[in-house]
Amino acid sequence: MMLERMIDQGAGREPADIVLKGGRFFDLVTGELVESDIAICGDRIVGTFGTYQGKQEIDISGRIVVPGFIDTHLHIESSHVTPHEFDRCVLPQGVTTAICDPHEIANVLGAEGIKFFLDSSMETIMDIRVQLSSCVPATHMETSGAELLIDDLLPFADHPKVIGLAEFMNFPGVLAKDPECMAKLRAFQGRHIDGHAPLLRGFDLNGYISAGIRTEHEATSAEEALEKMRKGMHVLVREGSVSKDLKALMPIITERHAQFLALCTDDRNPLDIADQGHLDYLIRTAIAGGVEPIAIYRAASVSAARAFGLFDRGLVAPGQRADMVVVDSLEGCHAEIVLSAGRVVSEDLFAARKAVAPVGRNSVKAPKVSASSFRSHSNSGKTRAIGIIPGKIITESLKFDLKVGPKGVEPDFEKDVVKIAVVERHGKNGNIATGFVHGFGLKSGAIASTVSHDSHNICVVGTSDEDIAAAANRLGEIEGGFVVVRDGKVLAEMPLPIAGLMSAEPYETVRDQLRVLRHAAEELGSVLEEPFLQLAFIALPVIPHLKITDRGLVDVDKFEFVGN
């Protein structure tokens, strides 16, 4: 009878379940602001361009209705909270659909981690869709907690929340026609396959796209993004806590290009969400930077929906899913009321959800370490260092003249060069690799994390081997998370006992803990806006140019290990 009710309510023959009255909606087809009631039946919009009577009527006079926002690529684990808490944190800011890749937890727990996300997605108020993690591990130049082959993914392929295959990071494997890569690509031909190909251009990009890959979020310049769009890709404009590409890509966010654009956050933590916002922040920032509202709102909704085959959403129009955001203005984009599938979002709605039991406890199985575990040796000449670029996850490959003391190569604080180490934490081999990094600004102490893309081993940056060891050992004691140490004492910490990636606490607690952690990092001299997520990407050997894994320094451009 639902279909009959929708027809009758849309035709005005009977009162609608809910009517938004007195406001205007943003018509993303014409770019007009239209004065009209909006009628809702169940989870669908059934009426616009007219006056309706409703069983429940909500006065939105003076406000504007826009379609719900769609985050087209993110790792919920990077918010450091569970999917249930992410739902409660982000949905009130207007994100009604989130397309996630659970490859962080999959790299630790394998198929068990994907199942946890799929189970959670069935119970959230926002529509969480899942892309199956394509590259676990991201490469074989690191030690992960699990490996996912095609036979591990296929049991999930027909799950109602699965869209397709997540970011295919191993673009060298695609171009080399690696058999396992080919098996995954073949299995998902005709489904959505997401891309990940930073700086890939020319004929190699053509070959990569020809594998059936349709979207990509790693463009960091307008020129790179435009080439990818010209070759048929949808470019996902990213603005996360570390990867900040919105400003560089603003020149291509136009009404002409909007149908080939969408928005994503990739990795954004609760502190930035609380202080700045989520996709609403991207929209405000873009408009303040001169982007036309029609372009950025299309990218945030209808263009995003169509890029991923979600044709039931993205417009304020009859027959569309009733995902809507009532905002103060197009420029302000402050959500005052949010509707998800026709339900007005409230704390009571969140409280009624079914809980999903957490997984991945006691996942940190790293060996106990001492200061001597982190001695660095160099034959002679210059020492390689990973160069941090603030606001980017791309790094530089640098070389410095560093002193060699009785305990090995020494940091140089005047040159802003300190030690970095990665400790394997999955109980596989106990690998420890050391190197140097430039750009953190540390003058004392150490910062350590088990959030270390993508294999999530322990990654530590510090000024002394003693503090590096103390920080690494503390992570084992608290089941993973973030730690700031100075002179052997813990200044701040945040346990992440769910796979060493997510907290079991409410997002407000996580937000407050992150604030304390950032302050502690600043006390050590950190000059980075987000030192913890910046640290997390130093071990990711699929992002140029120089990275470090538990197996050593990696020249990402050549895809090979290099010495210090």
C-alpha positions as CSV (number, residue, x, y, z in Angstrom):
1,M,0.0,0.0,0.0
2,M,3.0,2.3,0.3
3,L,3.1,3.1,-3.4
4,E,-0.6,4.0,-3.4
5,R,-0.1,6.3,-0.4
6,M,2.8,8.0,-2.1
7,I,0.6,8.6,-5.2
8,D,-2.3,10.0,-3.2
9,Q,-0.2,12.2,-1.0
10,G,1.8,13.5,-3.9
11,A,-1.4,14.3,-5.8
12,G,-2.7,16.2,-2.8
13,R,-5.6,13.8,-2.3
14,E,-4.8,13.1,1.3
15,P,-2.5,14.8,3.9
16,A,1.2,14.0,3.6
17,D,3.0,12.4,6.5
18,I,5.2,15.5,6.9
19,V,5.1,18.9,5.2
20,L,7.9,21.5,5.3
21,K,6.1,24.8,5.0
22,G,7.0,28.4,4.5
23,G,10.5,28.0,3.1
24,R,12.3,27.7,-0.2
25,F,14.2,24.9,-1.7
26,F,17.3,25.0,-4.0
27,D,16.4,23.5,-7.3
28,L,19.7,22.0,-8.5
29,V,18.3,21.5,-12.0
30,T,17.7,25.2,-12.7
31,G,19.7,26.9,-9.9
32,E,16.5,28.6,-8.7
33,L,15.4,29.2,-5.1
34,V,11.8,28.0,-5.2
35,E,9.1,29.0,-2.7
36,S,7.1,25.9,-2.1
37,D,5.9,23.4,0.5
38,I,7.7,20.0,0.5
39,A,5.6,16.9,1.1
40,I,7.0,13.7,2.5
41,C,5.4,10.2,2.5
42,G,7.4,7.7,4.5
43,D,11.0,7.9,3.3
44,R,10.2,9.7,0.0
45,I,9.6,13.2,-1.1
46,V,6.2,13.2,-2.9
47,G,5.4,16.9,-3.5
48,T,7.0,20.2,-4.5
49,F,5.9,23.3,-6.4
50,G,2.7,23.7,-4.5
51,T,0.8,23.9,-1.2
52,Y,0.3,20.7,0.9
53,Q,-1.5,19.7,4.0
54,G,0.3,17.4,6.4
55,K,-0.3,15.2,9.4
56,Q,2.9,16.9,10.8
57,E,3.8,20.4,9.6
58,I,7.2,21.9,10.2
59,D,7.5,25.7,9.8
60,I,10.8,26.5,8.0
61,S,10.0,30.2,7.2
62,G,13.0,32.1,6.1
63,R,15.2,29.1,5.6
64,I,16.3,27.0,2.6
65,V,16.1,23.3,1.9
66,V,18.9,21.6,0.1
67,P,19.4,17.9,-0.7
68,G,21.3,15.8,1.9
69,F,25.1,15.8,1.5
70,I,27.0,12.8,0.3
71,D,30.5,12.1,1.4
72,T,31.8,9.9,-1.5
73,H,35.0,8.6,0.0
74,L,36.0,8.3,3.6
75,H,37.4,6.0,6.2
76,I,35.2,6.2,9.2
77,E,38.0,4.8,11.3
78,S,39.9,8.0,10.8
79,S,37.2,9.7,12.9
80,H,38.5,7.5,15.7
81,V,34.9,6.6,16.6
82,T,32.6,3.7,15.7
83,P,30.2,3.9,12.8
84,H,27.4,4.5,15.4
85,E,29.2,7.5,16.9
86,F,30.2,8.8,13.5
87,D,26.5,8.7,12.6
88,R,25.6,10.8,15.7
89,C,28.5,13.2,15.0
90,V,28.1,13.9,11.3
91,L,24.4,13.4,10.4
92,P,23.3,16.5,12.3
93,Q,25.6,18.5,10.0
94,G,23.8,17.3,6.9
95,V,25.7,14.3,5.7
96,T,22.9,11.9,5.0
97,T,24.9,9.4,2.9
98,A,28.5,8.3,3.5
99,I,30.3,5.9,1.1
100,C,33.1,4.4,3.2
101,D,36.0,2.1,2.6
102,P,36.7,0.1,5.8
103,H,40.2,-0.8,4.7
104,E,41.8,0.5,7.9
105,I,40.0,-2.1,10.1
106,A,40.3,-4.6,7.3
107,N,44.1,-4.2,7.3
108,V,44.0,-5.2,11.0
109,L,41.2,-7.8,11.2
110,G,40.5,-8.8,7.6
111,A,37.0,-10.0,6.7
112,E,35.9,-9.6,10.4
113,G,36.5,-5.9,10.1
114,I,34.4,-5.6,6.9
115,K,31.6,-7.6,8.5
116,F,31.6,-5.2,11.6
117,F,31.1,-2.2,9.3
118,L,28.4,-3.9,7.2
119,D,26.5,-4.9,10.4
120,S,26.9,-1.4,11.7
121,S,25.7,0.2,8.5
122,M,22.4,-1.7,8.8
123,E,21.7,0.0,12.2
124,T,22.7,3.7,11.6
125,I,20.3,6.5,10.8
126,M,22.4,7.9,8.0
127,D,22.8,5.7,5.0
128,I,26.3,4.2,5.2
129,R,27.3,2.5,2.1
130,V,30.4,0.3,1.9
131,Q,33.0,-0.2,-0.8
132,L,34.8,-3.5,-0.4
133,S,38.5,-2.9,0.3
134,S,40.5,-3.7,-2.8
135,C,44.1,-3.5,-1.5
136,V,44.7,-5.2,1.8
137,P,47.5,-4.9,2.3
138,A,48.1,-1.7,0.2
139,T,51.4,-3.2,-1.0
140,H,53.7,-6.1,0.0
141,M,56.3,-3.6,1.2
142,E,54.8,-3.6,4.7
143,T,53.4,-6.1,7.2
144,S,49.6,-5.9,7.7
145,G,47.4,-7.8,10.1
146,A,45.4,-9.4,7.3
147,E,45.3,-10.1,3.6
148,L,42.1,-10.0,1.5
149,L,42.0,-12.0,-1.7
150,I,39.1,-12.1,-4.2
151,D,37.6,-15.1,-2.4
152,D,37.5,-13.1,0.8
153,L,35.6,-10.3,-0.8
154,L,33.0,-12.2,-2.9
155,P,30.9,-13.3,0.1
156,F,30.1,-9.6,0.7
157,A,29.5,-8.6,-2.9
158,D,25.7,-8.9,-2.8
159,H,25.2,-7.3,0.6
160,P,22.5,-4.5,0.2
161,K,24.9,-1.9,1.5
162,V,27.8,-2.8,-0.8
163,I,28.2,-0.5,-3.9
164,G,31.4,-2.0,-5.4
165,L,35.1,-2.1,-5.0
166,A,37.0,0.6,-3.0
167,E,40.0,2.7,-4.0
168,F,42.4,0.6,-6.1
169,M,45.6,1.9,-4.6
170,N,47.9,-0.6,-6.3
171,F,48.0,1.2,-9.6
172,P,51.3,-0.3,-10.5
173,G,49.7,-3.7,-10.1
174,V,46.9,-2.7,-12.4
175,L,49.3,-1.5,-15.1
176,A,51.4,-4.6,-14.7
177,K,48.3,-6.8,-14.9
178,D,49.0,-8.5,-11.6
179,P,46.9,-11.7,-11.4
180,E,45.2,-10.9,-8.1
181,C,44.5,-7.3,-9.2
182,M,43.0,-8.7,-12.4
183,A,40.8,-11.1,-10.5
184,K,39.3,-8.4,-8.3
185,L,38.8,-6.0,-11.3
186,R,37.1,-8.8,-13.4
187,A,34.8,-9.7,-10.5
188,F,33.5,-6.2,-10.2
189,Q,33.2,-5.2,-13.9
190,G,29.9,-3.5,-14.2
191,R,29.9,-2.4,-10.6
192,H,31.4,0.7,-9.2
193,I,35.2,0.6,-8.9
194,D,36.9,3.5,-7.1
195,G,40.3,4.8,-7.9
196,H,43.5,6.0,-6.2
197,A,46.2,7.2,-8.5
198,P,48.1,10.2,-7.3
199,L,50.0,12.0,-10.1
200,L,49.2,9.3,-12.6
201,R,49.0,11.0,-16.0
202,G,49.1,10.3,-19.8
203,F,49.0,6.8,-21.2
204,D,49.4,5.1,-17.8
205,L,46.2,7.0,-16.6
206,N,44.4,5.8,-19.8
207,G,45.4,2.2,-19.0
208,Y,44.3,2.5,-15.4
209,I,40.9,4.0,-16.3
210,S,40.4,1.3,-18.9
211,A,40.3,-1.3,-16.1
212,G,36.9,0.0,-15.2
213,I,37.9,2.6,-12.6
214,R,35.5,5.5,-12.6
215,T,36.2,7.8,-9.6
216,E,39.3,9.2,-8.0
217,H,40.1,11.5,-5.0
218,E,43.9,12.0,-5.1
219,A,44.1,15.0,-7.5
220,T,46.0,17.7,-5.8
221,S,46.0,20.3,-8.7
222,A,43.4,21.7,-11.0
223,E,45.5,20.5,-14.0
224,E,45.6,16.9,-12.7
225,A,41.9,16.9,-11.9
226,L,41.0,18.3,-15.3
227,E,42.9,15.6,-17.1
228,K,41.1,12.9,-15.1
229,M,37.7,14.5,-15.8
230,R,38.5,14.8,-19.5
231,K,39.2,11.1,-19.5
232,G,35.8,10.3,-18.1
233,M,36.5,10.1,-14.3
234,H,34.4,11.7,-11.6
235,V,36.9,13.7,-9.5
236,L,36.1,13.6,-5.7
237,V,37.3,16.9,-4.3
238,R,38.9,16.2,-0.9
239,E,39.3,18.2,2.2
240,G,40.3,16.2,5.2
241,S,42.2,16.8,8.4
242,V,45.5,16.4,6.6
243,S,44.8,16.2,2.9
244,K,43.5,19.6,2.0
245,D,42.9,19.9,-1.8
246,L,39.8,22.1,-1.9
247,K,41.6,25.4,-2.5
248,A,43.8,24.0,-5.3
249,L,40.7,22.5,-7.0
250,M,38.4,25.5,-6.7
251,P,39.1,26.7,-10.2
252,I,37.5,23.6,-11.6
253,I,34.4,23.7,-9.4
254,T,32.1,25.4,-11.9
255,E,28.6,24.8,-13.2
256,R,30.2,23.4,-16.4
257,H,32.2,20.8,-14.5
258,A,29.9,20.1,-11.5
259,Q,28.4,17.0,-13.1
260,F,31.8,15.3,-13.0
261,L,32.6,16.4,-9.4
262,A,31.7,15.2,-6.0
263,L,33.0,15.9,-2.4
264,C,34.8,13.8,0.1
265,T,36.7,14.0,3.3
266,D,38.8,10.8,3.2
267,D,40.1,11.2,6.7
268,R,38.6,13.8,9.1
269,N,38.7,13.7,12.9
270,P,36.0,14.7,15.4
271,L,37.9,17.8,16.6
272,D,38.0,19.3,13.1
273,I,34.4,18.2,12.6
274,A,33.4,20.0,15.8
275,D,35.5,23.1,15.2
276,Q,34.9,23.5,11.5
277,G,32.3,21.1,10.2
278,H,32.2,18.3,7.7
279,L,30.9,18.6,4.1
280,D,29.1,21.8,5.3
281,Y,32.6,23.3,5.9
282,L,33.7,22.4,2.4
283,I,30.6,24.1,1.0
284,R,31.0,27.3,3.0
285,T,34.7,27.5,2.2
286,A,34.1,27.0,-1.5
287,I,31.5,29.7,-1.7
288,A,33.6,32.1,0.3
289,G,36.4,31.4,-2.2
290,G,34.2,32.4,-5.2
291,V,32.6,29.1,-6.2
292,E,29.0,29.4,-7.4
293,P,26.5,27.8,-5.0
294,I,24.9,25.8,-7.8
295,A,28.3,24.1,-8.6
296,I,29.2,23.2,-5.0
297,Y,25.8,22.0,-4.0
298,R,25.5,19.9,-7.1
299,A,28.9,18.3,-6.3
300,A,27.7,17.7,-2.7
301,S,24.5,15.9,-3.7
302,V,23.1,15.0,-7.1
303,S,26.4,14.7,-9.0
304,A,27.8,12.6,-6.1
305,A,24.7,10.3,-6.2
306,R,24.9,9.7,-9.9
307,A,28.6,9.0,-9.9
308,F,27.9,6.1,-7.5
309,G,24.7,4.9,-9.1
310,L,22.5,6.2,-6.2
311,F,19.8,7.5,-8.5
312,D,17.2,7.7,-5.7
313,R,18.7,10.8,-4.1
314,G,20.4,14.1,-4.7
315,L,17.4,16.4,-5.6
316,V,14.5,17.9,-3.8
317,A,12.0,16.4,-6.1
318,P,9.1,13.9,-6.0
319,G,10.1,10.3,-5.8
320,Q,13.5,11.1,-4.3
321,R,14.6,9.7,-1.0
322,A,13.7,12.3,1.7
323,D,17.3,13.2,2.7
324,M,17.2,17.0,3.2
325,V,19.0,19.7,5.1
326,V,17.3,22.9,6.2
327,V,20.0,25.6,6.2
328,D,20.1,29.2,7.3
329,S,21.4,30.3,3.9
330,L,23.3,28.9,0.9
331,E,26.4,30.7,1.9
332,G,26.3,29.9,5.6
333,C,25.3,26.3,5.1
334,H,24.5,25.8,8.8
335,A,22.2,22.8,9.3
336,E,19.1,23.7,11.4
337,I,17.0,20.6,10.6
338,V,18.1,17.4,9.0
339,L,15.9,14.7,7.6
340,S,17.2,11.2,6.8
341,A,14.8,9.0,4.8
342,G,11.9,11.2,6.0
343,R,12.9,11.1,9.7
344,V,13.7,14.3,11.5
345,V,17.1,13.7,13.1
346,S,17.2,13.9,16.9
347,E,18.9,12.4,19.9
348,D,15.8,10.3,20.4
349,L,16.2,8.8,17.0
350,F,19.9,7.9,17.7
351,A,18.9,6.4,21.1
352,A,16.5,4.0,19.4
353,R,19.2,2.3,17.3
354,K,20.3,-1.3,17.8
355,A,23.9,-1.5,19.2
356,V,26.5,-3.6,17.4
357,A,29.2,-5.3,19.5
358,P,32.7,-4.0,18.9
359,V,35.5,-6.2,17.6
360,G,39.3,-6.2,17.5
361,R,40.2,-5.9,21.2
362,N,43.8,-6.7,22.2
363,S,45.0,-6.2,18.6
364,V,48.4,-4.7,19.5
365,K,50.9,-7.5,19.7
366,A,54.1,-5.6,19.3
367,P,57.3,-6.7,21.0
368,K,58.5,-4.8,24.1
369,V,61.2,-2.4,22.9
370,S,64.0,-0.4,24.4
371,A,66.1,2.6,23.4
372,S,68.6,0.3,21.8
373,S,65.9,-1.0,19.4
374,F,66.0,2.3,17.5
375,R,69.7,2.9,16.8
376,S,70.2,4.4,13.3
377,H,73.3,3.6,11.4
378,S,74.8,5.3,8.3
379,N,78.0,4.5,6.4
380,S,78.9,8.1,5.4
381,G,77.6,11.1,3.6
382,K,74.1,12.4,3.6
383,T,71.2,10.8,5.4
384,R,67.7,10.5,3.8
385,A,64.8,12.2,5.5
386,I,61.1,12.2,4.8
387,G,60.0,15.8,4.1
388,I,56.6,16.7,5.5
389,I,54.5,19.1,3.4
390,P,51.8,20.6,5.7
391,G,48.3,19.9,4.5
392,K,49.5,17.2,2.1
393,I,50.1,13.5,2.4
394,I,52.6,13.6,-0.4
395,T,56.1,13.9,1.1
396,E,59.5,15.0,-0.2
397,S,62.6,12.9,-0.4
398,L,65.3,14.9,1.3
399,K,69.0,14.4,2.4
400,F,70.8,16.0,5.3
401,D,74.3,15.9,6.8
402,L,73.7,14.5,10.3
403,K,76.2,13.8,13.0
404,V,77.1,10.3,13.9
405,G,77.5,9.8,17.7
406,P,78.2,6.7,19.8
407,K,74.6,5.7,19.6
408,G,74.3,6.1,15.8
409,V,73.0,8.9,13.6
410,E,71.7,11.8,15.7
411,P,68.7,14.1,15.1
412,D,69.4,17.8,14.3
413,F,66.9,20.1,15.9
414,E,68.2,23.2,14.2
415,K,67.5,21.5,10.8
416,D,64.1,20.2,12.1
417,V,65.2,16.6,11.6
418,V,64.2,14.0,14.1
419,K,63.9,10.3,14.2
420,I,61.0,8.2,13.0
421,A,60.4,4.5,13.6
422,V,57.8,1.9,12.6
423,V,57.2,-1.2,14.8
424,E,55.2,-4.1,13.5
425,R,52.3,-4.7,15.9
426,H,50.3,-7.6,14.5
427,G,52.5,-10.3,16.0
428,K,53.8,-11.4,12.7
429,N,57.6,-10.7,12.7
430,G,58.4,-7.9,15.2
431,N,60.1,-5.8,12.5
432,I,61.5,-2.4,13.5
433,A,62.6,0.2,10.9
434,T,64.1,3.6,11.6
435,G,64.7,6.7,9.6
436,F,64.5,10.5,9.8
437,V,61.8,13.1,9.2
438,H,61.8,16.8,8.5
439,G,59.0,19.2,9.3
440,F,57.5,18.2,12.6
441,G,59.2,20.9,14.6
442,L,59.8,18.6,17.7
443,K,62.3,19.8,20.2
444,S,61.7,17.2,22.9
445,G,59.7,14.0,23.5
446,A,57.9,11.6,21.2
447,I,54.5,11.1,19.5
448,A,53.3,7.6,18.8
449,S,50.3,6.1,17.1
450,T,48.8,2.8,16.0
451,V,46.8,4.7,13.3
452,S,49.3,4.4,10.6
453,H,48.0,3.9,7.1
454,D,47.4,1.4,5.8
455,S,48.8,-1.5,7.8
456,H,48.5,0.4,11.1
457,N,51.7,-0.6,12.7
458,I,53.1,1.5,15.5
459,C,54.6,4.7,14.1
460,V,56.7,7.0,16.3
461,V,58.4,10.3,15.8
462,G,60.7,11.5,18.5
463,T,63.8,13.3,19.6
464,S,65.4,10.5,21.7
465,D,65.4,6.8,21.5
466,E,64.4,6.5,25.1
467,D,61.2,8.5,24.6
468,I,60.5,6.7,21.3
469,A,60.6,3.4,23.2
470,A,58.5,4.6,26.1
471,A,55.8,5.9,23.7
472,A,55.8,2.6,21.6
473,N,55.5,0.5,24.8
474,R,52.7,2.6,26.2
475,L,50.6,1.9,23.0
476,G,50.8,-1.8,23.7
477,E,49.5,-1.2,27.3
478,I,46.4,0.8,26.2
479,E,45.5,-1.5,23.2
480,G,46.6,1.2,20.7
481,G,45.8,4.8,20.1
482,F,47.8,8.0,20.4
483,V,50.5,8.8,23.0
484,V,52.6,11.9,23.7
485,V,55.7,11.3,25.9
486,R,58.4,13.5,27.3
487,D,61.3,12.4,29.5
488,G,59.7,9.0,29.8
489,K,56.4,10.4,31.2
490,V,53.0,10.3,29.4
491,L,51.8,13.8,28.8
492,A,48.6,12.8,27.0
493,E,47.0,9.7,25.5
494,M,43.9,8.4,23.8
495,P,43.2,4.7,23.9
496,L,41.7,3.2,20.7
497,P,41.0,-0.3,21.8
498,I,38.8,-1.3,18.8
499,A,41.5,-2.7,16.4
500,G,43.9,0.0,17.6
501,L,41.9,2.5,15.5
502,M,38.6,3.5,17.2
503,S,37.6,4.5,20.6
504,A,34.7,2.9,22.5
505,E,33.8,6.4,23.9
506,P,31.3,8.9,22.6
507,Y,32.6,11.3,20.0
508,E,32.5,14.2,22.5
509,T,35.0,12.4,24.7
510,V,37.2,11.7,21.7
511,R,37.0,15.3,20.6
512,D,38.1,16.5,24.0
513,Q,40.9,14.0,24.2
514,L,42.2,15.1,20.8
515,R,42.3,18.7,22.0
516,V,44.5,17.7,24.9
517,L,46.7,15.6,22.6
518,R,47.2,18.5,20.2
519,H,48.2,20.8,23.1
520,A,50.7,18.2,24.4
521,A,52.2,17.9,20.9
522,E,52.5,21.7,20.7
523,E,54.4,21.5,24.0
524,L,57.0,19.3,22.4
525,G,57.4,21.9,19.6
526,S,55.1,20.5,16.9
527,V,54.3,23.0,14.3
528,L,51.7,20.9,12.4
529,E,48.0,21.6,12.5
530,E,47.2,17.9,12.7
531,P,50.3,16.1,13.8
532,F,48.6,12.7,14.5
533,L,47.0,12.2,11.1
534,Q,50.1,13.7,9.5
535,L,52.1,11.0,11.2
536,A,49.6,8.4,10.1
537,F,50.4,8.9,6.5
538,I,54.2,8.7,6.7
539,A,54.0,4.9,6.6
540,L,51.8,4.7,3.5
541,P,53.9,3.5,0.6
542,V,51.4,4.3,-2.2
543,I,51.7,8.1,-1.8
544,P,54.8,9.7,-3.3
545,H,57.6,10.3,-2.7
546,L,59.5,8.8,0.4
547,K,57.8,6.8,3.1
548,I,58.7,4.3,5.8
549,T,57.2,1.0,6.7
550,D,58.2,-1.7,9.2
551,R,60.4,-3.1,6.4
552,G,62.4,0.1,5.8
553,L,62.4,3.3,3.7
554,V,60.4,3.2,0.5
555,D,61.0,5.2,-2.7
556,V,57.4,5.3,-3.8
557,D,58.2,6.6,-7.3
558,K,60.4,3.5,-8.0
559,F,58.4,1.2,-5.7
560,E,61.5,-0.1,-4.0
561,F,63.3,0.0,-0.7
562,V,66.2,2.4,-0.3
563,G,68.9,2.8,2.4
564,N,69.3,5.6,4.9
